[in-house]
Amino acid sequence: MSSPALTFSQMSLNRASSARKNETWLQEQQNRADTVFLPVWRSLCLFTQEQLAWLTRELEITRQLIAQASNCYFLGLDGEQAVFVLDLSDLSQQNLEAMLGDKYQLKDFRISLPLVTPKQAPVLAYGRALNHWHRQCLHCGYCGEKTLSLDGGHRRKCQSESCAKEHFPRTDPVVIMLVEHQAPGEKARCLLAQHHNIPAKVVSTLAGFVDPGESLEEAVCREVQEEAGVAVEQVTYMASQPWPFPNSLMIGFFARAKNDKLNIDNDEIADAKWFSAEEISTFDNWGDEGDNYKLPRKESIARYLIDTWLAQQQKQQT
């Protein structure tokens, strides 16, 4: 199965995992005039009115931001050009905005995706997720002492000599699944849910975090049973997508329901229903006005799973 070009996937950078362990080499990359720096302030990223701020040392604002950054983490090489993320989170928003002036603005990454190119999206997602991990791991989870960033930001080490535990960037695996049911002699339908944390009338696939000691397939079966009361089989992997909100990996599956009787856990989801391909084809998109059902954001793997299923149904009917 070929890998689909999902948003935040198709990373173009060479992560240079061996070279980034060399502090001298890293400093040389930081000092190059053509090196790219991506500023991040807490959960916000830096944009101009029309595009992502893809800054080099040749700009005065870049040099100012480097001087004010609490940390600088290496992301990789784009050919010979190094790319770093700058953590500006320790600055107050007022002071940072005063430094930026009118040309640059702090914007929500997800809302501003139309300003990000397909090549930039996975780089920015990578930088945002890495920066988030560092903010969460400033102290050792074993002893509570401060940790030190190493290897260009891809390892942290406890500074207590008696502990000295090493910490590495984490990614939380999440299964996300489109569940199908087809009764004998009838058309197939898929299960879509309304979730508590997304706008009303938006329907999406089921999803959930993988538990410790659980395979991905087991997680799919458990989550569908817990959320919708449906037993599933024939769990088939479809695709995966880095999801930097804040640091998940979405692992997509199709699954076949053994029956279509629902027993919804309203603590988990607001509602769920079975929909035919014909019904789904009439739904609106995320952000559209009106009371019609709406599909997930186009950049999400949930939308990819739904669109793939619709295409399969259309193919079977022709």
Short mmCIF file of the C-alpha atoms (twelve columns), coordinates in Angstrom:
data_MODEL
# 
_entry.id   MODEL 
# 
loop_
_atom_site.group_PDB 
_atom_site.id 
_atom_site.type_symbol 
_atom_site.label_atom_id 
_atom_site.label_alt_id 
_atom_site.label_comp_id 
_atom_site.label_asym_id 
_atom_site.label_seq_id 
_atom_site.Cartn_x 
_atom_site.Cartn_y 
_atom_site.Cartn_z 
_atom_site.pdbx_PDB_model_num 
ATOM 1   C CA . MET A 1   0.000   0.000  0.000   1 
ATOM 2   C CA . SER A 2   1.458   3.339  -1.031  1 
ATOM 3   C CA . SER A 3   1.575   6.086  1.546   1 
ATOM 4   C CA . PRO A 4   -1.026  8.844  0.958   1 
ATOM 5   C CA . ALA A 5   0.168   12.455 0.948   1 
ATOM 6   C CA . LEU A 6   -1.611  13.396 4.163   1 
ATOM 7   C CA . THR A 7   -1.032  16.806 5.732   1 
ATOM 8   C CA . PHE A 8   1.960   16.761 8.141   1 
ATOM 9   C CA . SER A 9   3.411   13.667 6.451   1 
ATOM 10  C CA . GLN A 10  5.955   13.466 3.604   1 
ATOM 11  C CA . MET A 11  8.800   14.965 5.652   1 
ATOM 12  C CA . SER A 12  11.465  16.484 3.391   1 
ATOM 13  C CA . LEU A 13  14.186  17.050 6.013   1 
ATOM 14  C CA . ASN A 14  17.179  14.850 6.648   1 
ATOM 15  C CA . ARG A 15  17.081  14.584 10.446  1 
ATOM 16  C CA . ALA A 16  20.884  14.098 10.531  1 
ATOM 17  C CA . SER A 17  20.683  11.949 13.662  1 
ATOM 18  C CA . SER A 18  24.446  11.319 13.789  1 
ATOM 19  C CA . ALA A 19  25.630  14.845 12.954  1 
ATOM 20  C CA . ARG A 20  23.318  16.512 15.494  1 
ATOM 21  C CA . LYS A 21  25.243  14.854 18.355  1 
ATOM 22  C CA . ASN A 22  28.249  17.049 17.482  1 
ATOM 23  C CA . GLU A 23  27.928  20.383 19.335  1 
ATOM 24  C CA . THR A 24  30.545  22.070 17.158  1 
ATOM 25  C CA . TRP A 25  28.698  21.087 13.998  1 
ATOM 26  C CA . LEU A 26  25.389  22.289 15.451  1 
ATOM 27  C CA . GLN A 27  26.863  25.675 16.337  1 
ATOM 28  C CA . GLU A 28  28.265  26.006 12.832  1 
ATOM 29  C CA . GLN A 29  24.813  25.332 11.395  1 
ATOM 30  C CA . GLN A 30  23.210  27.923 13.672  1 
ATOM 31  C CA . ASN A 31  25.717  30.556 12.579  1 
ATOM 32  C CA . ARG A 32  25.261  30.073 8.830   1 
ATOM 33  C CA . ALA A 33  23.587  32.974 7.044   1 
ATOM 34  C CA . ASP A 34  21.140  30.737 5.151   1 
ATOM 35  C CA . THR A 35  19.988  28.652 8.149   1 
ATOM 36  C CA . VAL A 36  16.211  28.739 8.676   1 
ATOM 37  C CA . PHE A 37  14.634  29.471 12.061  1 
ATOM 38  C CA . LEU A 38  10.981  28.797 12.899  1 
ATOM 39  C CA . PRO A 39  9.863   30.815 15.951  1 
ATOM 40  C CA . VAL A 40  7.287   29.209 18.263  1 
ATOM 41  C CA . TRP A 41  5.655   30.960 21.203  1 
ATOM 42  C CA . ARG A 42  3.876   28.413 23.398  1 
ATOM 43  C CA . SER A 43  1.232   26.969 21.060  1 
ATOM 44  C CA . LEU A 44  1.432   29.784 18.482  1 
ATOM 45  C CA . CYS A 45  3.632   30.160 15.418  1 
ATOM 46  C CA . LEU A 46  4.936   33.195 13.555  1 
ATOM 47  C CA . PHE A 47  3.394   34.353 10.283  1 
ATOM 48  C CA . THR A 48  3.328   37.348 8.024   1 
ATOM 49  C CA . GLN A 49  -0.026  38.310 6.549   1 
ATOM 50  C CA . GLU A 50  0.487   35.895 3.672   1 
ATOM 51  C CA . GLN A 51  2.852   33.112 4.740   1 
ATOM 52  C CA . LEU A 52  4.738   31.275 7.429   1 
ATOM 53  C CA . ALA A 53  7.721   33.188 8.816   1 
ATOM 54  C CA . TRP A 54  10.622  31.164 7.384   1 
ATOM 55  C CA . LEU A 55  13.444  33.319 8.817   1 
ATOM 56  C CA . THR A 56  17.194  33.411 8.164   1 
ATOM 57  C CA . ARG A 57  20.031  35.172 10.001  1 
ATOM 58  C CA . GLU A 58  20.228  37.748 7.242   1 
ATOM 59  C CA . LEU A 59  17.179  39.430 8.807   1 
ATOM 60  C CA . GLU A 60  17.549  41.702 11.809  1 
ATOM 61  C CA . ILE A 61  14.380  40.296 13.407  1 
ATOM 62  C CA . THR A 62  15.885  36.792 13.276  1 
ATOM 63  C CA . ARG A 63  18.980  37.866 15.168  1 
ATOM 64  C CA . GLN A 64  16.807  39.601 17.779  1 
ATOM 65  C CA . LEU A 65  14.644  36.524 18.247  1 
ATOM 66  C CA . ILE A 66  17.661  34.220 18.539  1 
ATOM 67  C CA . ALA A 67  19.046  36.446 21.283  1 
ATOM 68  C CA . GLN A 68  15.729  36.279 23.180  1 
ATOM 69  C CA . ALA A 69  14.962  32.576 22.644  1 
ATOM 70  C CA . SER A 70  15.133  30.275 25.664  1 
ATOM 71  C CA . ASN A 71  16.168  27.365 23.446  1 
ATOM 72  C CA . CYS A 72  16.959  26.477 19.849  1 
ATOM 73  C CA . TYR A 73  16.322  22.927 18.600  1 
ATOM 74  C CA . PHE A 74  17.665  21.352 15.414  1 
ATOM 75  C CA . LEU A 75  15.068  19.835 13.083  1 
ATOM 76  C CA . GLY A 76  17.158  18.720 10.128  1 
ATOM 77  C CA . LEU A 77  18.707  19.562 6.797   1 
ATOM 78  C CA . ASP A 78  16.901  20.684 3.684   1 
ATOM 79  C CA . GLY A 79  19.681  19.798 1.299   1 
ATOM 80  C CA . GLU A 80  22.577  21.773 2.832   1 
ATOM 81  C CA . GLN A 81  20.328  24.236 4.627   1 
ATOM 82  C CA . ALA A 82  19.773  23.629 8.349   1 
ATOM 83  C CA . VAL A 83  16.370  24.218 9.965   1 
ATOM 84  C CA . PHE A 84  15.888  25.045 13.669  1 
ATOM 85  C CA . VAL A 85  12.889  25.839 15.861  1 
ATOM 86  C CA . LEU A 86  13.207  28.770 18.268  1 
ATOM 87  C CA . ASP A 87  11.408  28.535 21.605  1 
ATOM 88  C CA . LEU A 88  10.221  32.020 22.596  1 
ATOM 89  C CA . SER A 89  7.761   30.792 25.212  1 
ATOM 90  C CA . ASP A 90  9.492   32.466 28.160  1 
ATOM 91  C CA . LEU A 91  8.846   35.914 26.697  1 
ATOM 92  C CA . SER A 92  5.658   37.741 27.594  1 
ATOM 93  C CA . GLN A 93  3.273   38.115 24.689  1 
ATOM 94  C CA . GLN A 94  3.378   41.888 25.070  1 
ATOM 95  C CA . ASN A 95  7.169   42.063 24.819  1 
ATOM 96  C CA . LEU A 96  7.291   39.654 21.899  1 
ATOM 97  C CA . GLU A 97  4.625   41.478 19.905  1 
ATOM 98  C CA . ALA A 98  6.420   44.785 20.539  1 
ATOM 99  C CA . MET A 99  9.583   43.245 19.096  1 
ATOM 100 C CA . LEU A 100 7.757   41.834 16.063  1 
ATOM 101 C CA . GLY A 101 6.060   45.070 15.057  1 
ATOM 102 C CA . ASP A 102 3.368   45.113 12.383  1 
ATOM 103 C CA . LYS A 103 4.960   42.747 9.860   1 
ATOM 104 C CA . TYR A 104 4.760   39.538 11.918  1 
ATOM 105 C CA . GLN A 105 1.893   38.043 13.908  1 
ATOM 106 C CA . LEU A 106 1.487   35.118 16.289  1 
ATOM 107 C CA . LYS A 107 -1.177  32.816 14.886  1 
ATOM 108 C CA . ASP A 108 -2.734  29.488 15.660  1 
ATOM 109 C CA . PHE A 109 -0.931  26.912 13.532  1 
ATOM 110 C CA . ARG A 110 -4.003  24.870 12.657  1 
ATOM 111 C CA . ILE A 111 -6.229  27.794 11.724  1 
ATOM 112 C CA . SER A 112 -3.408  29.244 9.611   1 
ATOM 113 C CA . LEU A 113 -2.679  26.075 7.619   1 
ATOM 114 C CA . PRO A 114 -3.795  27.700 4.327   1 
ATOM 115 C CA . LEU A 115 -0.703  29.930 4.673   1 
ATOM 116 C CA . VAL A 116 1.621   26.916 5.007   1 
ATOM 117 C CA . THR A 117 2.963   25.054 1.964   1 
ATOM 118 C CA . PRO A 118 2.752   21.230 1.754   1 
ATOM 119 C CA . LYS A 119 6.537   21.106 2.237   1 
ATOM 120 C CA . GLN A 120 6.483   23.401 5.273   1 
ATOM 121 C CA . ALA A 121 3.559   21.713 7.050   1 
ATOM 122 C CA . PRO A 122 5.398   18.566 8.259   1 
ATOM 123 C CA . VAL A 123 8.446   20.640 9.250   1 
ATOM 124 C CA . LEU A 124 6.360   23.035 11.307  1 
ATOM 125 C CA . ALA A 125 4.385   20.167 12.849  1 
ATOM 126 C CA . TYR A 126 7.642   18.458 13.771  1 
ATOM 127 C CA . GLY A 127 9.060   21.628 15.309  1 
ATOM 128 C CA . ARG A 128 5.884   22.416 17.232  1 
ATOM 129 C CA . ALA A 129 5.638   18.885 18.648  1 
ATOM 130 C CA . LEU A 130 9.332   18.818 19.592  1 
ATOM 131 C CA . ASN A 131 9.070   22.199 21.281  1 
ATOM 132 C CA . HIS A 132 5.985   21.048 23.207  1 
ATOM 133 C CA . TRP A 133 7.854   17.986 24.484  1 
ATOM 134 C CA . HIS A 134 10.721  20.136 25.748  1 
ATOM 135 C CA . ARG A 135 8.314   22.408 27.621  1 
ATOM 136 C CA . GLN A 136 6.846   19.317 29.299  1 
ATOM 137 C CA . CYS A 137 10.188  17.744 30.160  1 
ATOM 138 C CA . LEU A 138 12.173  20.572 31.773  1 
ATOM 139 C CA . HIS A 139 12.368  18.503 34.967  1 
ATOM 140 C CA . CYS A 140 13.179  14.820 35.373  1 
ATOM 141 C CA . GLY A 141 10.148  12.606 35.831  1 
ATOM 142 C CA . TYR A 142 12.161  10.305 38.113  1 
ATOM 143 C CA . CYS A 143 13.705  12.693 40.631  1 
ATOM 144 C CA . GLY A 144 12.394  16.170 39.788  1 
ATOM 145 C CA . GLU A 145 15.763  17.766 39.035  1 
ATOM 146 C CA . LYS A 146 16.223  19.985 35.975  1 
ATOM 147 C CA . THR A 147 17.076  18.338 32.674  1 
ATOM 148 C CA . LEU A 148 19.538  19.504 30.016  1 
ATOM 149 C CA . SER A 149 18.841  19.519 26.264  1 
ATOM 150 C CA . LEU A 150 21.335  17.509 24.196  1 
ATOM 151 C CA . ASP A 151 21.765  16.283 20.606  1 
ATOM 152 C CA . GLY A 152 20.236  19.431 19.144  1 
ATOM 153 C CA . GLY A 153 17.098  18.962 21.222  1 
ATOM 154 C CA . HIS A 154 16.490  15.242 20.635  1 
ATOM 155 C CA . ARG A 155 17.512  14.092 24.096  1 
ATOM 156 C CA . ARG A 156 17.297  15.519 27.593  1 
ATOM 157 C CA . LYS A 157 19.356  14.324 30.533  1 
ATOM 158 C CA . CYS A 158 18.755  14.745 34.234  1 
ATOM 159 C CA . GLN A 159 21.442  16.974 35.753  1 
ATOM 160 C CA . SER A 160 21.438  15.069 39.050  1 
ATOM 161 C CA . GLU A 161 24.573  12.889 39.172  1 
ATOM 162 C CA . SER A 162 22.766  10.282 41.242  1 
ATOM 163 C CA . CYS A 163 19.957  10.019 38.691  1 
ATOM 164 C CA . ALA A 164 21.264  11.039 35.229  1 
ATOM 165 C CA . LYS A 165 18.204  9.550  33.523  1 
ATOM 166 C CA . GLU A 166 17.862  10.206 29.800  1 
ATOM 167 C CA . HIS A 167 14.577  11.354 28.268  1 
ATOM 168 C CA . PHE A 168 13.630  11.214 24.603  1 
ATOM 169 C CA . PRO A 169 10.865  12.935 22.598  1 
ATOM 170 C CA . ARG A 170 7.572   11.094 22.976  1 
ATOM 171 C CA . THR A 171 4.755   10.466 20.568  1 
ATOM 172 C CA . ASP A 172 1.344   9.284  21.762  1 
ATOM 173 C CA . PRO A 173 -0.170  6.588  19.481  1 
ATOM 174 C CA . VAL A 174 -3.869  7.038  18.690  1 
ATOM 175 C CA . VAL A 175 -5.981  4.609  16.676  1 
ATOM 176 C CA . ILE A 176 -8.626  6.171  14.453  1 
ATOM 177 C CA . MET A 177 -11.050 3.951  12.608  1 
ATOM 178 C CA . LEU A 178 -13.853 3.973  10.106  1 
ATOM 179 C CA . VAL A 179 -16.291 1.220  11.052  1 
ATOM 180 C CA . GLU A 180 -18.437 -0.321 8.314   1 
ATOM 181 C CA . HIS A 181 -21.502 -2.544 8.543   1 
ATOM 182 C CA . GLN A 182 -23.245 -4.253 5.648   1 
ATOM 183 C CA . ALA A 183 -26.304 -6.414 6.212   1 
ATOM 184 C CA . PRO A 184 -26.982 -9.167 3.637   1 
ATOM 185 C CA . GLY A 185 -28.590 -7.704 0.535   1 
ATOM 186 C CA . GLU A 186 -28.225 -4.111 1.724   1 
ATOM 187 C CA . LYS A 187 -25.815 -1.268 1.011   1 
ATOM 188 C CA . ALA A 188 -22.865 -0.689 3.306   1 
ATOM 189 C CA . ARG A 189 -23.045 2.020  5.952   1 
ATOM 190 C CA . CYS A 190 -20.314 3.567  8.095   1 
ATOM 191 C CA . LEU A 191 -20.398 4.732  11.695  1 
ATOM 192 C CA . LEU A 192 -19.746 8.425  12.307  1 
ATOM 193 C CA . ALA A 193 -19.868 10.169 15.667  1 
ATOM 194 C CA . GLN A 194 -20.379 13.625 17.088  1 
ATOM 195 C CA . HIS A 195 -17.611 14.285 19.596  1 
ATOM 196 C CA . HIS A 196 -17.694 16.532 22.644  1 
ATOM 197 C CA . ASN A 197 -14.589 18.500 21.636  1 
ATOM 198 C CA . ILE A 198 -15.604 19.503 18.089  1 
ATOM 199 C CA . PRO A 199 -18.388 21.811 16.838  1 
ATOM 200 C CA . ALA A 200 -21.980 20.586 16.796  1 
ATOM 201 C CA . LYS A 201 -23.158 18.791 13.635  1 
ATOM 202 C CA . VAL A 202 -19.608 17.789 12.700  1 
ATOM 203 C CA . VAL A 203 -19.427 14.001 12.389  1 
ATOM 204 C CA . SER A 204 -16.173 12.084 12.356  1 
ATOM 205 C CA . THR A 205 -14.697 8.652  12.860  1 
ATOM 206 C CA . LEU A 206 -14.093 7.058  16.244  1 
ATOM 207 C CA . ALA A 207 -10.632 7.341  17.790  1 
ATOM 208 C CA . GLY A 208 -8.763  6.727  21.013  1 
ATOM 209 C CA . PHE A 209 -5.360  6.412  22.663  1 
ATOM 210 C CA . VAL A 210 -3.605  3.060  22.717  1 
ATOM 211 C CA . ASP A 211 -3.402  1.572  26.206  1 
ATOM 212 C CA . PRO A 212 -0.187  0.103  27.675  1 
ATOM 213 C CA . GLY A 213 0.300   -3.542 26.728  1 
ATOM 214 C CA . GLU A 214 -2.188  -3.295 23.845  1 
ATOM 215 C CA . SER A 215 -1.748  -3.964 20.151  1 
ATOM 216 C CA . LEU A 216 -3.126  -1.469 17.643  1 
ATOM 217 C CA . GLU A 217 -5.777  -3.935 16.498  1 
ATOM 218 C CA . GLU A 218 -6.837  -4.564 20.090  1 
ATOM 219 C CA . ALA A 219 -7.084  -0.818 20.656  1 
ATOM 220 C CA . VAL A 220 -9.413  -0.472 17.648  1 
ATOM 221 C CA . CYS A 221 -11.720 -3.205 18.936  1 
ATOM 222 C CA . ARG A 222 -11.732 -1.861 22.500  1 
ATOM 223 C CA . GLU A 223 -12.368 1.765  21.560  1 
ATOM 224 C CA . VAL A 224 -15.281 0.960  19.238  1 
ATOM 225 C CA . GLN A 225 -16.800 -1.313 21.888  1 
ATOM 226 C CA . GLU A 226 -16.341 1.274  24.638  1 
ATOM 227 C CA . GLU A 227 -17.622 4.283  22.709  1 
ATOM 228 C CA . ALA A 228 -20.380 2.781  20.559  1 
ATOM 229 C CA . GLY A 229 -21.032 -0.683 22.024  1 
ATOM 230 C CA . VAL A 230 -20.195 -2.345 18.705  1 
ATOM 231 C CA . ALA A 231 -18.024 -5.446 18.288  1 
ATOM 232 C CA . VAL A 232 -15.736 -5.289 15.241  1 
ATOM 233 C CA . GLU A 233 -13.551 -7.644 13.209  1 
ATOM 234 C CA . GLN A 234 -11.415 -7.515 10.067  1 
ATOM 235 C CA . VAL A 235 -9.313  -4.615 11.320  1 
ATOM 236 C CA . THR A 236 -7.274  -3.347 8.352   1 
ATOM 237 C CA . TYR A 237 -4.500  -0.747 8.482   1 
ATOM 238 C CA . MET A 238 -4.968  2.166  6.074   1 
ATOM 239 C CA . ALA A 239 -2.542  5.027  6.810   1 
ATOM 240 C CA . SER A 240 -0.915  7.072  9.566   1 
ATOM 241 C CA . GLN A 241 -0.514  10.793 10.176  1 
ATOM 242 C CA . PRO A 242 1.619   12.828 12.579  1 
ATOM 243 C CA . TRP A 243 -0.787  15.015 14.535  1 
ATOM 244 C CA . PRO A 244 0.953   17.873 16.392  1 
ATOM 245 C CA . PHE A 245 -1.956  18.774 18.675  1 
ATOM 246 C CA . PRO A 246 0.116   18.402 20.676  1 
ATOM 247 C CA . ASN A 247 2.186   15.262 19.896  1 
ATOM 248 C CA . SER A 248 0.164   12.302 18.609  1 
ATOM 249 C CA . LEU A 249 0.531   9.784  15.809  1 
ATOM 250 C CA . MET A 250 -2.857  8.965  14.289  1 
ATOM 251 C CA . ILE A 251 -2.947  5.367  13.018  1 
ATOM 252 C CA . GLY A 252 -5.873  4.818  10.677  1 
ATOM 253 C CA . PHE A 253 -7.869  1.622  10.172  1 
ATOM 254 C CA . PHE A 254 -10.979 0.237  8.541   1 
ATOM 255 C CA . ALA A 255 -12.977 -2.261 10.624  1 
ATOM 256 C CA . ARG A 256 -16.050 -4.380 9.971   1 
ATOM 257 C CA . ALA A 257 -18.874 -4.333 12.545  1 
ATOM 258 C CA . LYS A 258 -20.428 -7.664 13.530  1 
ATOM 259 C CA . ASN A 259 -23.805 -5.968 14.002  1 
ATOM 260 C CA . ASP A 260 -25.256 -2.463 13.809  1 
ATOM 261 C CA . LYS A 261 -26.806 -2.173 17.260  1 
ATOM 262 C CA . LEU A 262 -25.424 0.870  19.070  1 
ATOM 263 C CA . ASN A 263 -24.942 1.348  22.796  1 
ATOM 264 C CA . ILE A 264 -23.360 4.796  23.034  1 
ATOM 265 C CA . ASP A 265 -21.284 5.903  26.000  1 
ATOM 266 C CA . ASN A 266 -22.195 9.580  26.203  1 
ATOM 267 C CA . ASP A 267 -19.210 10.286 28.432  1 
ATOM 268 C CA . GLU A 268 -17.033 9.315  25.468  1 
ATOM 269 C CA . ILE A 269 -19.010 10.692 22.511  1 
ATOM 270 C CA . ALA A 270 -22.083 12.897 22.119  1 
ATOM 271 C CA . ASP A 271 -23.831 10.703 19.549  1 
ATOM 272 C CA . ALA A 272 -23.186 8.227  16.733  1 
ATOM 273 C CA . LYS A 273 -25.191 7.024  13.729  1 
ATOM 274 C CA . TRP A 274 -24.865 4.785  10.700  1 
ATOM 275 C CA . PHE A 275 -24.751 6.652  7.382   1 
ATOM 276 C CA . SER A 276 -24.848 5.472  3.794   1 
ATOM 277 C CA . ALA A 277 -22.471 6.778  1.140   1 
ATOM 278 C CA . GLU A 278 -25.385 8.621  -0.468  1 
ATOM 279 C CA . GLU A 279 -26.164 10.399 2.789   1 
ATOM 280 C CA . ILE A 280 -22.563 11.360 3.454   1 
ATOM 281 C CA . SER A 281 -22.175 12.771 -0.064  1 
ATOM 282 C CA . THR A 282 -24.735 15.444 0.871   1 
ATOM 283 C CA . PHE A 283 -22.847 16.599 3.978   1 
ATOM 284 C CA . ASP A 284 -21.158 19.991 4.157   1 
ATOM 285 C CA . ASN A 285 -17.555 20.714 5.098   1 
ATOM 286 C CA . TRP A 286 -16.110 21.828 8.420   1 
ATOM 287 C CA . GLY A 287 -16.760 25.550 8.889   1 
ATOM 288 C CA . ASP A 288 -19.756 25.740 6.553   1 
ATOM 289 C CA . GLU A 289 -22.843 27.557 7.801   1 
ATOM 290 C CA . GLY A 290 -26.180 25.859 8.387   1 
ATOM 291 C CA . ASP A 291 -27.612 22.902 10.285  1 
ATOM 292 C CA . ASN A 292 -26.566 20.166 7.867   1 
ATOM 293 C CA . TYR A 293 -24.091 17.534 8.993   1 
ATOM 294 C CA . LYS A 294 -20.481 18.503 8.329   1 
ATOM 295 C CA . LEU A 295 -17.396 16.392 7.582   1 
ATOM 296 C CA . PRO A 296 -14.046 16.714 9.435   1 
ATOM 297 C CA . ARG A 297 -11.300 19.098 8.387   1 
ATOM 298 C CA . LYS A 298 -9.775  18.217 5.027   1 
ATOM 299 C CA . GLU A 299 -6.274  17.987 6.496   1 
ATOM 300 C CA . SER A 300 -7.262  15.251 8.971   1 
ATOM 301 C CA . ILE A 301 -6.824  11.507 8.576   1 
ATOM 302 C CA . ALA A 302 -10.470 11.171 9.654   1 
ATOM 303 C CA . ARG A 303 -11.459 12.961 6.437   1 
ATOM 304 C CA . TYR A 304 -9.057  10.770 4.453   1 
ATOM 305 C CA . LEU A 305 -10.682 7.607  5.839   1 
ATOM 306 C CA . ILE A 306 -14.180 8.886  5.037   1 
ATOM 307 C CA . ASP A 307 -13.234 10.021 1.531   1 
ATOM 308 C CA . THR A 308 -11.490 6.698  0.851   1 
ATOM 309 C CA . TRP A 309 -14.560 4.751  1.967   1 
ATOM 310 C CA . LEU A 310 -16.830 6.913  -0.201  1 
ATOM 311 C CA . ALA A 311 -14.591 6.318  -3.206  1 
ATOM 312 C CA . GLN A 312 -14.704 2.559  -2.581  1 
ATOM 313 C CA . GLN A 313 -18.505 2.607  -2.396  1 
ATOM 314 C CA . GLN A 314 -18.772 4.616  -5.581  1 
ATOM 315 C CA . LYS A 315 -16.425 2.207  -7.366  1 
ATOM 316 C CA . GLN A 316 -18.469 -0.799 -6.255  1 
ATOM 317 C CA . GLN A 317 -21.665 0.766  -7.577  1 
ATOM 318 C CA . THR A 318 -20.289 1.436  -11.079 1 
# 
